[in-house]
Amino acid sequence: MAIAEAAKFQNMRAKAMKFAPGAGSGIWKNETNFFDKARQGQWRELVGERDLAAYRKTMSDMLPPAAAAWLENGGSLPG
Protein backbone atom coordinates (compact mmCIF):
# COMPACT_ATOMS: atom_id res chain seq x y z
CA MET A 1 0.00 0.00 0.00
CA ALA A 2 2.90 2.39 0.65
CA ILE A 3 4.03 2.04 -2.97
CA ALA A 4 0.56 2.90 -4.27
CA GLU A 5 0.43 5.95 -2.02
CA ALA A 6 3.88 7.10 -3.10
CA ALA A 7 2.96 6.67 -6.78
CA LYS A 8 -0.02 9.00 -6.58
CA PHE A 9 0.26 11.90 -9.00
CA GLN A 10 0.15 14.58 -6.30
CA ASN A 11 2.87 12.86 -4.28
CA MET A 12 5.15 12.51 -7.27
CA ARG A 13 4.52 16.15 -8.23
CA ALA A 14 5.38 17.25 -4.68
CA LYS A 15 8.71 15.41 -5.07
CA ALA A 16 9.33 16.50 -8.66
CA MET A 17 13.11 16.80 -8.15
CA LYS A 18 13.12 13.07 -7.49
CA PHE A 19 10.57 11.87 -10.06
CA ALA A 20 10.62 14.20 -13.08
CA PRO A 21 12.71 12.84 -15.94
CA GLY A 22 15.92 14.79 -16.27
CA ALA A 23 15.37 16.51 -12.92
CA GLY A 24 18.14 18.95 -12.12
CA SER A 25 19.55 18.86 -15.66
CA GLY A 26 17.97 22.09 -16.86
CA ILE A 27 15.34 20.49 -19.10
CA TRP A 28 12.60 22.05 -16.99
CA LYS A 29 12.47 25.62 -15.74
CA ASN A 30 10.71 24.03 -12.79
CA GLU A 31 10.50 20.24 -12.45
CA THR A 32 6.85 20.40 -11.38
CA ASN A 33 6.14 21.60 -14.95
CA PHE A 34 6.68 18.01 -16.07
CA PHE A 35 3.72 16.91 -13.98
CA ASP A 36 1.57 19.78 -15.24
CA LYS A 37 2.29 18.72 -18.81
CA ALA A 38 1.55 15.09 -17.93
CA ARG A 39 -1.83 15.97 -16.50
CA GLN A 40 -2.81 17.96 -19.59
CA GLY A 41 -1.44 15.42 -22.09
CA GLN A 42 1.16 17.87 -23.35
CA TRP A 43 3.85 15.25 -22.79
CA ARG A 44 2.95 14.00 -26.27
CA GLU A 45 4.62 17.11 -27.69
CA LEU A 46 7.86 16.25 -25.89
CA VAL A 47 8.14 12.50 -26.41
CA GLY A 48 8.91 11.07 -29.83
CA GLU A 49 7.93 7.74 -31.31
CA ARG A 50 11.39 6.32 -30.60
CA ASP A 51 11.04 7.21 -26.90
CA LEU A 52 7.55 5.72 -26.77
CA ALA A 53 8.78 2.49 -28.35
CA ALA A 54 11.57 2.24 -25.77
CA TYR A 55 9.08 2.92 -22.97
CA ARG A 56 6.67 0.26 -24.22
CA LYS A 57 9.45 -2.32 -24.52
CA THR A 58 10.73 -1.58 -21.03
CA MET A 59 7.23 -1.81 -19.58
CA SER A 60 6.54 -5.14 -21.28
CA ASP A 61 9.93 -6.51 -20.20
CA MET A 62 9.47 -5.51 -16.57
CA LEU A 63 5.76 -5.82 -15.79
CA PRO A 64 2.83 -8.07 -16.55
CA PRO A 65 0.18 -6.33 -18.65
CA ALA A 66 -2.23 -5.79 -15.72
CA ALA A 67 0.46 -4.09 -13.63
CA ALA A 68 1.51 -1.87 -16.53
CA ALA A 69 -2.13 -0.86 -17.11
CA TRP A 70 -2.51 -0.01 -13.42
CA LEU A 71 0.64 2.07 -13.47
CA GLU A 72 -0.49 4.03 -16.51
CA ASN A 73 -4.19 4.33 -15.76
CA GLY A 74 -4.71 3.76 -12.04
CA GLY A 75 -7.55 1.71 -10.68
CA SER A 76 -7.40 -1.70 -9.06
CA LEU A 77 -5.11 -4.55 -9.90
CA PRO A 78 -6.98 -7.78 -10.63
CA GLY A 79 -6.69 -10.61 -8.16
PDB file of N, CA, C and O in Angstrom, chain B, residues numbered from 101:
ATOM      1  N   MET B 101       0.818  -1.191   0.000  1.00  0.00           N
ATOM      2  CA  MET B 101       0.000   0.000   0.000  1.00  0.00           C
ATOM      3  C   MET B 101       0.864   1.258   0.000  1.00  0.00           C
ATOM      4  O   MET B 101       0.464   2.271  -0.573  1.00  0.00           O
ATOM      5  N   ALA B 102       2.020   1.217   0.619  1.00  0.00           N
ATOM      6  CA  ALA B 102       2.903   2.386   0.653  1.00  0.00           C
ATOM      7  C   ALA B 102       3.371   2.751  -0.751  1.00  0.00           C
ATOM      8  O   ALA B 102       3.523   3.934  -1.057  1.00  0.00           O
ATOM      9  N   ILE B 103       3.602   1.768  -1.603  1.00  0.00           N
ATOM     10  CA  ILE B 103       4.032   2.043  -2.974  1.00  0.00           C
ATOM     11  C   ILE B 103       2.917   2.747  -3.735  1.00  0.00           C
ATOM     12  O   ILE B 103       3.167   3.716  -4.452  1.00  0.00           O
ATOM     13  N   ALA B 104       1.693   2.264  -3.582  1.00  0.00           N
ATOM     14  CA  ALA B 104       0.562   2.897  -4.271  1.00  0.00           C
ATOM     15  C   ALA B 104       0.387   4.338  -3.814  1.00  0.00           C
ATOM     16  O   ALA B 104       0.105   5.217  -4.628  1.00  0.00           O
ATOM     17  N   GLU B 105       0.549   4.582  -2.547  1.00  0.00           N
ATOM     18  CA  GLU B 105       0.426   5.951  -2.020  1.00  0.00           C
ATOM     19  C   GLU B 105       1.536   6.840  -2.576  1.00  0.00           C
ATOM     20  O   GLU B 105       1.285   7.977  -2.975  1.00  0.00           O
ATOM     21  N   ALA B 106       2.749   6.324  -2.601  1.00  0.00           N
ATOM     22  CA  ALA B 106       3.882   7.102  -3.102  1.00  0.00           C
ATOM     23  C   ALA B 106       3.752   7.395  -4.592  1.00  0.00           C
ATOM     24  O   ALA B 106       4.247   8.417  -5.069  1.00  0.00           O
ATOM     25  N   ALA B 107       3.089   6.504  -5.332  1.00  0.00           N
ATOM     26  CA  ALA B 107       2.962   6.668  -6.781  1.00  0.00           C
ATOM     27  C   ALA B 107       1.811   7.580  -7.191  1.00  0.00           C
ATOM     28  O   ALA B 107       1.615   7.825  -8.381  1.00  0.00           O
ATOM     29  N   LYS B 108       1.059   8.079  -6.238  1.00  0.00           N
ATOM     30  CA  LYS B 108      -0.022   8.997  -6.584  1.00  0.00           C
ATOM     31  C   LYS B 108       0.552  10.250  -7.232  1.00  0.00           C
ATOM     32  O   LYS B 108       1.618  10.740  -6.857  1.00  0.00           O
ATOM     33  N   PHE B 109      -0.187  10.751  -8.213  1.00  0.00           N
ATOM     34  CA  PHE B 109       0.255  11.896  -8.997  1.00  0.00           C
ATOM     35  C   PHE B 109       0.676  13.058  -8.108  1.00  0.00           C
ATOM     36  O   PHE B 109       1.753  13.624  -8.295  1.00  0.00           O
ATOM     37  N   GLN B 110      -0.165  13.418  -7.142  1.00  0.00           N
ATOM     38  CA  GLN B 110       0.145  14.579  -6.302  1.00  0.00           C
ATOM     39  C   GLN B 110       1.396  14.360  -5.454  1.00  0.00           C
ATOM     40  O   GLN B 110       2.124  15.314  -5.178  1.00  0.00           O
ATOM     41  N   ASN B 111       1.655  13.140  -5.044  1.00  0.00           N
ATOM     42  CA  ASN B 111       2.870  12.856  -4.277  1.00  0.00           C
ATOM     43  C   ASN B 111       4.114  12.949  -5.154  1.00  0.00           C
ATOM     44  O   ASN B 111       5.144  13.477  -4.734  1.00  0.00           O
ATOM     45  N   MET B 112       4.009  12.438  -6.357  1.00  0.00           N
ATOM     46  CA  MET B 112       5.147  12.513  -7.269  1.00  0.00           C
ATOM     47  C   MET B 112       5.412  13.965  -7.668  1.00  0.00           C
ATOM     48  O   MET B 112       6.566  14.380  -7.778  1.00  0.00           O
ATOM     49  N   ARG B 113       4.357  14.726  -7.881  1.00  0.00           N
ATOM     50  CA  ARG B 113       4.518  16.145  -8.226  1.00  0.00           C
ATOM     51  C   ARG B 113       5.175  16.899  -7.076  1.00  0.00           C
ATOM     52  O   ARG B 113       6.021  17.763  -7.306  1.00  0.00           O
ATOM     53  N   ALA B 114       4.796  16.583  -5.851  1.00  0.00           N
ATOM     54  CA  ALA B 114       5.381  17.247  -4.685  1.00  0.00           C
ATOM     55  C   ALA B 114       6.874  16.940  -4.550  1.00  0.00           C
ATOM     56  O   ALA B 114       7.622  17.707  -3.944  1.00  0.00           O
ATOM     57  N   LYS B 115       7.295  15.813  -5.118  1.00  0.00           N
ATOM     58  CA  LYS B 115       8.712  15.413  -5.069  1.00  0.00           C
ATOM     59  C   LYS B 115       9.285  15.403  -6.483  1.00  0.00           C
ATOM     60  O   LYS B 115      10.006  14.482  -6.866  1.00  0.00           O
ATOM     61  N   ALA B 116       8.956  16.434  -7.247  1.00  0.00           N
ATOM     62  CA  ALA B 116       9.330  16.505  -8.658  1.00  0.00           C
ATOM     63  C   ALA B 116      10.835  16.381  -8.880  1.00  0.00           C
ATOM     64  O   ALA B 116      11.256  15.802  -9.882  1.00  0.00           O
ATOM     65  N   MET B 117      11.649  16.907  -7.978  1.00  0.00           N
ATOM     66  CA  MET B 117      13.108  16.803  -8.151  1.00  0.00           C
ATOM     67  C   MET B 117      13.568  15.350  -8.113  1.00  0.00           C
ATOM     68  O   MET B 117      14.651  15.032  -8.603  1.00  0.00           O
ATOM     69  N   LYS B 118      12.771  14.485  -7.547  1.00  0.00           N
ATOM     70  CA  LYS B 118      13.118  13.065  -7.492  1.00  0.00           C
ATOM     71  C   LYS B 118      12.513  12.294  -8.673  1.00  0.00           C
ATOM     72  O   LYS B 118      13.126  11.353  -9.178  1.00  0.00           O
ATOM     73  N   PHE B 119      11.321  12.688  -9.109  1.00  0.00           N
ATOM     74  CA  PHE B 119      10.575  11.869 -10.057  1.00  0.00           C
ATOM     75  C   PHE B 119      10.482  12.405 -11.485  1.00  0.00           C
ATOM     76  O   PHE B 119      10.205  11.626 -12.398  1.00  0.00           O
ATOM     77  N   ALA B 120      10.698  13.675 -11.714  1.00  0.00           N
ATOM     78  CA  ALA B 120      10.617  14.199 -13.083  1.00  0.00           C
ATOM     79  C   ALA B 120      11.811  13.704 -13.888  1.00  0.00           C
ATOM     80  O   ALA B 120      12.938  13.712 -13.393  1.00  0.00           O
ATOM     81  N   PRO B 121      11.577  13.274 -15.120  1.00  0.00           N
ATOM     82  CA  PRO B 121      12.713  12.843 -15.939  1.00  0.00           C
ATOM     83  C   PRO B 121      13.662  14.007 -16.194  1.00  0.00           C
ATOM     84  O   PRO B 121      13.230  15.112 -16.521  1.00  0.00           O
ATOM     85  N   GLY B 122      14.927  13.755 -16.047  1.00  0.00           N
ATOM     86  CA  GLY B 122      15.920  14.795 -16.267  1.00  0.00           C
ATOM     87  C   GLY B 122      15.950  15.847 -15.176  1.00  0.00           C
ATOM     88  O   GLY B 122      16.474  16.941 -15.387  1.00  0.00           O
ATOM     89  N   ALA B 123      15.398  15.536 -14.018  1.00  0.00           N
ATOM     90  CA  ALA B 123      15.366  16.510 -12.916  1.00  0.00           C
ATOM     91  C   ALA B 123      16.766  17.013 -12.606  1.00  0.00           C
ATOM     92  O   ALA B 123      17.717  16.238 -12.501  1.00  0.00           O
ATOM     93  N   GLY B 124      16.872  18.330 -12.464  1.00  0.00           N
ATOM     94  CA  GLY B 124      18.143  18.946 -12.121  1.00  0.00           C
ATOM     95  C   GLY B 124      19.074  19.168 -13.303  1.00  0.00           C
ATOM     96  O   GLY B 124      20.161  19.723 -13.136  1.00  0.00           O
ATOM     97  N   SER B 125      18.664  18.741 -14.502  1.00  0.00           N
ATOM     98  CA  SER B 125      19.552  18.856 -15.663  1.00  0.00           C
ATOM     99  C   SER B 125      19.295  20.116 -16.484  1.00  0.00           C
ATOM    100  O   SER B 125      20.023  20.390 -17.438  1.00  0.00           O
ATOM    101  N   GLY B 126      18.272  20.879 -16.126  1.00  0.00           N
ATOM    102  CA  GLY B 126      17.967  22.089 -16.860  1.00  0.00           C
ATOM    103  C   GLY B 126      16.922  21.912 -17.949  1.00  0.00           C
ATOM    104  O   GLY B 126      16.599  22.872 -18.649  1.00  0.00           O
ATOM    105  N   ILE B 127      16.388  20.709 -18.108  1.00  0.00           N
ATOM    106  CA  ILE B 127      15.338  20.486 -19.104  1.00  0.00           C
ATOM    107  C   ILE B 127      14.100  21.318 -18.750  1.00  0.00           C
ATOM    108  O   ILE B 127      13.460  21.908 -19.620  1.00  0.00           O
ATOM    109  N   TRP B 128      13.788  21.347 -17.476  1.00  0.00           N
ATOM    110  CA  TRP B 128      12.599  22.049 -16.994  1.00  0.00           C
ATOM    111  C   TRP B 128      13.007  23.338 -16.290  1.00  0.00           C
ATOM    112  O   TRP B 128      13.982  23.359 -15.538  1.00  0.00           O
ATOM    113  N   LYS B 129      12.265  24.408 -16.535  1.00  0.00           N
ATOM    114  CA  LYS B 129      12.471  25.622 -15.744  1.00  0.00           C
ATOM    115  C   LYS B 129      12.134  25.323 -14.291  1.00  0.00           C
ATOM    116  O   LYS B 129      12.756  25.849 -13.368  1.00  0.00           O
ATOM    117  N   ASN B 130      11.142  24.473 -14.112  1.00  0.00           N
ATOM    118  CA  ASN B 130      10.712  24.030 -12.795  1.00  0.00           C
ATOM    119  C   ASN B 130      10.241  22.588 -12.976  1.00  0.00           C
ATOM    120  O   ASN B 130       9.361  22.337 -13.800  1.00  0.00           O
ATOM    121  N   GLU B 131      10.788  21.657 -12.247  1.00  0.00           N
ATOM    122  CA  GLU B 131      10.503  20.240 -12.446  1.00  0.00           C
ATOM    123  C   GLU B 131       9.021  19.907 -12.283  1.00  0.00           C
ATOM    124  O   GLU B 131       8.549  18.936 -12.874  1.00  0.00           O
ATOM    125  N   THR B 132       8.277  20.684 -11.501  1.00  0.00           N
ATOM    126  CA  THR B 132       6.849  20.404 -11.376  1.00  0.00           C
ATOM    127  C   THR B 132       6.125  20.637 -12.697  1.00  0.00           C
ATOM    128  O   THR B 132       5.014  20.141 -12.888  1.00  0.00           O
ATOM    129  N   ASN B 133       6.749  21.396 -13.625  1.00  0.00           N
ATOM    130  CA  ASN B 133       6.141  21.605 -14.948  1.00  0.00           C
ATOM    131  C   ASN B 133       5.950  20.286 -15.684  1.00  0.00           C
ATOM    132  O   ASN B 133       5.001  20.141 -16.455  1.00  0.00           O
ATOM    133  N   PHE B 134       6.842  19.321 -15.454  1.00  0.00           N
ATOM    134  CA  PHE B 134       6.681  18.014 -16.073  1.00  0.00           C
ATOM    135  C   PHE B 134       5.333  17.414 -15.700  1.00  0.00           C
ATOM    136  O   PHE B 134       4.631  16.880 -16.558  1.00  0.00           O
ATOM    137  N   PHE B 135       4.971  17.499 -14.435  1.00  0.00           N
ATOM    138  CA  PHE B 135       3.721  16.909 -13.983  1.00  0.00           C
ATOM    139  C   PHE B 135       2.518  17.700 -14.481  1.00  0.00           C
ATOM    140  O   PHE B 135       1.460  17.114 -14.709  1.00  0.00           O
ATOM    141  N   ASP B 136       2.648  18.996 -14.653  1.00  0.00           N
ATOM    142  CA  ASP B 136       1.566  19.785 -15.236  1.00  0.00           C
ATOM    143  C   ASP B 136       1.330  19.342 -16.682  1.00  0.00           C
ATOM    144  O   ASP B 136       0.186  19.181 -17.108  1.00  0.00           O
ATOM    145  N   LYS B 137       2.412  19.148 -17.427  1.00  0.00           N
ATOM    146  CA  LYS B 137       2.286  18.716 -18.814  1.00  0.00           C
ATOM    147  C   LYS B 137       1.724  17.294 -18.885  1.00  0.00           C
ATOM    148  O   LYS B 137       0.970  16.976 -19.805  1.00  0.00           O
ATOM    149  N   ALA B 138       2.076  16.452 -17.944  1.00  0.00           N
ATOM    150  CA  ALA B 138       1.554  15.090 -17.926  1.00  0.00           C
ATOM    151  C   ALA B 138       0.050  15.099 -17.710  1.00  0.00           C
ATOM    152  O   ALA B 138      -0.678  14.356 -18.368  1.00  0.00           O
ATOM    153  N   ARG B 139      -0.408  15.915 -16.812  1.00  0.00           N
ATOM    154  CA  ARG B 139      -1.835  15.970 -16.498  1.00  0.00           C
ATOM    155  C   ARG B 139      -2.635  16.446 -17.713  1.00  0.00           C
ATOM    156  O   ARG B 139      -3.743  15.964 -17.951  1.00  0.00           O
ATOM    157  N   GLN B 140      -2.093  17.367 -18.463  1.00  0.00           N
ATOM    158  CA  GLN B 140      -2.811  17.961 -19.587  1.00  0.00           C
ATOM    159  C   GLN B 140      -2.553  17.224 -20.909  1.00  0.00           C
ATOM    160  O   GLN B 140      -3.094  17.609 -21.946  1.00  0.00           O
ATOM    161  N   GLY B 141      -1.736  16.176 -20.877  1.00  0.00           N
ATOM    162  CA  GLY B 141      -1.440  15.419 -22.091  1.00  0.00           C
ATOM    163  C   GLY B 141      -0.414  16.076 -22.991  1.00  0.00           C
ATOM    164  O   GLY B 141      -0.156  15.597 -24.095  1.00  0.00           O
ATOM    165  N   GLN B 142       0.177  17.175 -22.527  1.00  0.00           N
ATOM    166  CA  GLN B 142       1.157  17.873 -23.350  1.00  0.00           C
ATOM    167  C   GLN B 142       2.466  17.106 -23.470  1.00  0.00           C
ATOM    168  O   GLN B 142       3.321  17.477 -24.274  1.00  0.00           O
ATOM    169  N   TRP B 143       2.640  16.056 -22.696  1.00  0.00           N
ATOM    170  CA  TRP B 143       3.849  15.253 -22.789  1.00  0.00           C
ATOM    171  C   TRP B 143       4.008  14.707 -24.204  1.00  0.00           C
ATOM    172  O   TRP B 143       5.126  14.443 -24.649  1.00  0.00           O
ATOM    173  N   ARG B 144       2.889  14.536 -24.912  1.00  0.00           N
ATOM    174  CA  ARG B 144       2.949  13.997 -26.271  1.00  0.00           C
ATOM    175  C   ARG B 144       3.770  14.886 -27.203  1.00  0.00           C
ATOM    176  O   ARG B 144       4.337  14.406 -28.185  1.00  0.00           O
ATOM    177  N   GLU B 145       3.831  16.182 -26.895  1.00  0.00           N
ATOM    178  CA  GLU B 145       4.618  17.110 -27.695  1.00  0.00           C
ATOM    179  C   GLU B 145       6.117  16.951 -27.431  1.00  0.00           C
ATOM    180  O   GLU B 145       6.938  17.382 -28.240  1.00  0.00           O
ATOM    181  N   LEU B 146       6.471  16.342 -26.312  1.00  0.00           N
ATOM    182  CA  LEU B 146       7.864  16.249 -25.888  1.00  0.00           C
ATOM    183  C   LEU B 146       8.490  14.880 -26.119  1.00  0.00           C
ATOM    184  O   LEU B 146       9.714  14.745 -26.122  1.00  0.00           O
ATOM    185  N   VAL B 147       7.657  13.873 -26.311  1.00  0.00           N
ATOM    186  CA  VAL B 147       8.136  12.500 -26.414  1.00  0.00           C
ATOM    187  C   VAL B 147       7.921  12.002 -27.835  1.00  0.00           C
ATOM    188  O   VAL B 147       6.802  12.015 -28.348  1.00  0.00           O
ATOM    189  N   GLY B 148       8.997  11.566 -28.458  1.00  0.00           N
ATOM    190  CA  GLY B 148       8.911  11.074 -29.830  1.00  0.00           C
ATOM    191  C   GLY B 148       8.554   9.601 -29.896  1.00  0.00           C
ATOM    192  O   GLY B 148       8.502   8.910 -28.879  1.00  0.00           O
ATOM    193  N   GLU B 149       8.312   9.135 -31.102  1.00  0.00           N
ATOM    194  CA  GLU B 149       7.928   7.735 -31.315  1.00  0.00           C
ATOM    195  C   GLU B 149       9.027   6.780 -30.855  1.00  0.00           C
ATOM    196  O   GLU B 149       8.735   5.706 -30.330  1.00  0.00           O
ATOM    197  N   ARG B 150      10.268   7.160 -31.045  1.00  0.00           N
ATOM    198  CA  ARG B 150      11.390   6.321 -30.597  1.00  0.00           C
ATOM    199  C   ARG B 150      11.371   6.161 -29.073  1.00  0.00           C
ATOM    200  O   ARG B 150      11.572   5.062 -28.555  1.00  0.00           O
ATOM    201  N   ASP B 151      11.126   7.265 -28.363  1.00  0.00           N
ATOM    202  CA  ASP B 151      11.044   7.210 -26.905  1.00  0.00           C
ATOM    203  C   ASP B 151       9.863   6.359 -26.449  1.00  0.00           C
ATOM    204  O   ASP B 151       9.980   5.580 -25.503  1.00  0.00           O
ATOM    205  N   LEU B 152       8.724   6.511 -27.126  1.00  0.00           N
ATOM    206  CA  LEU B 152       7.549   5.719 -26.766  1.00  0.00           C
ATOM    207  C   LEU B 152       7.790   4.230 -26.990  1.00  0.00           C
ATOM    208  O   LEU B 152       7.362   3.401 -26.187  1.00  0.00           O
ATOM    209  N   ALA B 153       8.469   3.896 -28.069  1.00  0.00           N
ATOM    210  CA  ALA B 153       8.777   2.491 -28.346  1.00  0.00           C
ATOM    211  C   ALA B 153       9.689   1.918 -27.260  1.00  0.00           C
ATOM    212  O   ALA B 153       9.496   0.787 -26.815  1.00  0.00           O
ATOM    213  N   ALA B 154      10.668   2.691 -26.843  1.00  0.00           N
ATOM    214  CA  ALA B 154      11.569   2.237 -25.775  1.00  0.00           C
ATOM    215  C   ALA B 154      10.807   2.071 -24.463  1.00  0.00           C
ATOM    216  O   ALA B 154      11.029   1.114 -23.722  1.00  0.00           O
ATOM    217  N   TYR B 155       9.911   3.008 -24.185  1.00  0.00           N
ATOM    218  CA  TYR B 155       9.084   2.925 -22.974  1.00  0.00           C
ATOM    219  C   TYR B 155       8.223   1.661 -22.998  1.00  0.00           C
ATOM    220  O   TYR B 155       8.180   0.911 -22.022  1.00  0.00           O
ATOM    221  N   ARG B 156       7.542   1.434 -24.117  1.00  0.00           N
ATOM    222  CA  ARG B 156       6.667   0.258 -24.221  1.00  0.00           C
ATOM    223  C   ARG B 156       7.449  -1.046 -24.064  1.00  0.00           C
ATOM    224  O   ARG B 156       6.977  -1.983 -23.421  1.00  0.00           O
ATOM    225  N   LYS B 157       8.627  -1.102 -24.644  1.00  0.00           N
ATOM    226  CA  LYS B 157       9.449  -2.320 -24.517  1.00  0.00           C
ATOM    227  C   LYS B 157       9.873  -2.530 -23.076  1.00  0.00           C
ATOM    228  O   LYS B 157       9.800  -3.645 -22.559  1.00  0.00           O
ATOM    229  N   THR B 158      10.315  -1.467 -22.429  1.00  0.00           N
ATOM    230  CA  THR B 158      10.728  -1.581 -21.030  1.00  0.00           C
ATOM    231  C   THR B 158       9.562  -2.023 -20.150  1.00  0.00           C
ATOM    232  O   THR B 158       9.716  -2.894 -19.294  1.00  0.00           O
ATOM    233  N   MET B 159       8.407  -1.425 -20.364  1.00  0.00           N
ATOM    234  CA  MET B 159       7.229  -1.813 -19.580  1.00  0.00           C
ATOM    235  C   MET B 159       6.897  -3.286 -19.783  1.00  0.00           C
ATOM    236  O   MET B 159       6.642  -4.002 -18.814  1.00  0.00           O
ATOM    237  N   SER B 160       6.898  -3.744 -21.028  1.00  0.00           N
ATOM    238  CA  SER B 160       6.540  -5.141 -21.284  1.00  0.00           C
ATOM    239  C   SER B 160       7.607  -6.106 -20.767  1.00  0.00           C
ATOM    240  O   SER B 160       7.293  -7.239 -20.404  1.00  0.00           O
ATOM    241  N   ASP B 161       8.857  -5.665 -20.733  1.00  0.00           N
ATOM    242  CA  ASP B 161       9.930  -6.509 -20.204  1.00  0.00           C
ATOM    243  C   ASP B 161       9.874  -6.614 -18.681  1.00  0.00           C
ATOM    244  O   ASP B 161      10.272  -7.631 -18.112  1.00  0.00           O
ATOM    245  N   MET B 162       9.385  -5.572 -18.025  1.00  0.00           N
ATOM    246  CA  MET B 162       9.473  -5.507 -16.572  1.00  0.00           C
ATOM    247  C   MET B 162       8.178  -5.834 -15.834  1.00  0.00           C
ATOM    248  O   MET B 162       8.217  -6.233 -14.670  1.00  0.00           O
ATOM    249  N   LEU B 163       7.030  -5.672 -16.495  1.00  0.00           N
ATOM    250  CA  LEU B 163       5.755  -5.817 -15.793  1.00  0.00           C
ATOM    251  C   LEU B 163       4.777  -6.671 -16.573  1.00  0.00           C
ATOM    252  O   LEU B 163       4.778  -6.662 -17.804  1.00  0.00           O
ATOM    253  N   PRO B 164       3.934  -7.414 -15.854  1.00  0.00           N
ATOM    254  CA  PRO B 164       2.831  -8.075 -16.547  1.00  0.00           C
ATOM    255  C   PRO B 164       1.845  -7.016 -17.047  1.00  0.00           C
ATOM    256  O   PRO B 164       1.789  -5.919 -16.490  1.00  0.00           O
ATOM    257  N   PRO B 165       1.077  -7.323 -18.074  1.00  0.00           N
ATOM    258  CA  PRO B 165       0.176  -6.328 -18.650  1.00  0.00           C
ATOM    259  C   PRO B 165      -0.758  -5.650 -17.646  1.00  0.00           C
ATOM    260  O   PRO B 165      -0.977  -4.443 -17.744  1.00  0.00           O
ATOM    261  N   ALA B 166      -1.309  -6.385 -16.693  1.00  0.00           N
ATOM    262  CA  ALA B 166      -2.234  -5.788 -15.715  1.00  0.00           C
ATOM    263  C   ALA B 166      -1.526  -4.753 -14.841  1.00  0.00           C
ATOM    264  O   ALA B 166      -2.102  -3.714 -14.520  1.00  0.00           O
ATOM    265  N   ALA B 167      -0.293  -5.030 -14.461  1.00  0.00           N
ATOM    266  CA  ALA B 167       0.457  -4.088 -13.627  1.00  0.00           C
ATOM    267  C   ALA B 167       0.827  -2.837 -14.427  1.00  0.00           C
ATOM    268  O   ALA B 167       0.779  -1.726 -13.901  1.00  0.00           O
ATOM    269  N   ALA B 168       1.190  -3.016 -15.680  1.00  0.00           N
ATOM    270  CA  ALA B 168       1.509  -1.870 -16.532  1.00  0.00           C
ATOM    271  C   ALA B 168       0.270  -0.995 -16.731  1.00  0.00           C
ATOM    272  O   ALA B 168       0.363   0.232 -16.691  1.00  0.00           O
ATOM    273  N   ALA B 169      -0.881  -1.619 -16.944  1.00  0.00           N
ATOM    274  CA  ALA B 169      -2.129  -0.865 -17.112  1.00  0.00           C
ATOM    275  C   ALA B 169      -2.459  -0.098 -15.839  1.00  0.00           C
ATOM    276  O   ALA B 169      -2.899   1.050 -15.904  1.00  0.00           O
ATOM    277  N   TRP B 170      -2.254  -0.717 -14.689  1.00  0.00           N
ATOM    278  CA  TRP B 170      -2.511  -0.014 -13.421  1.00  0.00           C
ATOM    279  C   TRP B 170      -1.585   1.183 -13.274  1.00  0.00           C
ATOM    280  O   TRP B 170      -2.010   2.265 -12.869  1.00  0.00           O
ATOM    281  N   LEU B 171      -0.330   0.980 -13.604  1.00  0.00           N
ATOM    282  CA  LEU B 171       0.639   2.070 -13.466  1.00  0.00           C
ATOM    283  C   LEU B 171       0.281   3.245 -14.366  1.00  0.00           C
ATOM    284  O   LEU B 171       0.424   4.401 -13.966  1.00  0.00           O
ATOM    285  N   GLU B 172      -0.175   2.959 -15.558  1.00  0.00           N
ATOM    286  CA  GLU B 172      -0.485   4.025 -16.510  1.00  0.00           C
ATOM    287  C   GLU B 172      -1.865   4.649 -16.289  1.00  0.00           C
ATOM    288  O   GLU B 172      -2.060   5.834 -16.559  1.00  0.00           O
ATOM    289  N   ASN B 173      -2.809   3.868 -15.804  1.00  0.00           N
ATOM    290  CA  ASN B 173      -4.193   4.328 -15.760  1.00  0.00           C
ATOM    291  C   ASN B 173      -4.813   4.372 -14.365  1.00  0.00           C
ATOM    292  O   ASN B 173      -5.905   4.912 -14.191  1.00  0.00           O
ATOM    293  N   GLY B 174      -4.128   3.810 -13.376  1.00  0.00           N
ATOM    294  CA  GLY B 174      -4.711   3.756 -12.037  1.00  0.00           C
ATOM    295  C   GLY B 174      -5.747   2.660 -11.938  1.00  0.00           C
ATOM    296  O   GLY B 174      -5.842   1.785 -12.799  1.00  0.00           O
ATOM    297  N   GLY B 175      -6.516   2.724 -10.879  1.00  0.00           N
ATOM    298  CA  GLY B 175      -7.547   1.706 -10.678  1.00  0.00           C
ATOM    299  C   GLY B 175      -7.031   0.568  -9.832  1.00  0.00           C
ATOM    300  O   GLY B 175      -6.016   0.694  -9.147  1.00  0.00           O
ATOM    301  N   SER B 176      -7.734  -0.535  -9.884  1.00  0.00           N
ATOM    302  CA  SER B 176      -7.402  -1.701  -9.064  1.00  0.00           C
ATOM    303  C   SER B 176      -6.700  -2.754  -9.889  1.00  0.00           C
ATOM    304  O   SER B 176      -7.010  -2.961 -11.062  1.00  0.00           O
ATOM    305  N   LEU B 177      -5.752  -3.415  -9.259  1.00  0.00           N
ATOM    306  CA  LEU B 177      -5.114  -4.551  -9.896  1.00  0.00           C
ATOM    307  C   LEU B 177      -6.024  -5.760  -9.734  1.00  0.00           C
ATOM    308  O   LEU B 177      -6.605  -5.949  -8.666  1.00  0.00           O
ATOM    309  N   PRO B 178      -6.162  -6.579 -10.770  1.00  0.00           N
ATOM    310  CA  PRO B 178      -6.982  -7.784 -10.625  1.00  0.00           C
ATOM    311  C   PRO B 178      -6.337  -8.769  -9.667  1.00  0.00           C
ATOM    312  O   PRO B 178      -5.116  -8.823  -9.520  1.00  0.00           O
ATOM    313  N   GLY B 179      -7.188  -9.541  -9.024  1.00  0.00           N
ATOM    314  CA  GLY B 179      -6.694 -10.614  -8.158  1.00  0.00           C
ATOM    315  C   GLY B 179      -6.345 -10.145  -6.840  1.00  0.00           C
ATOM    316  O   GLY B 179      -5.914 -10.932  -5.998  1.00  0.00           O
TER     317      GLY B 179
END
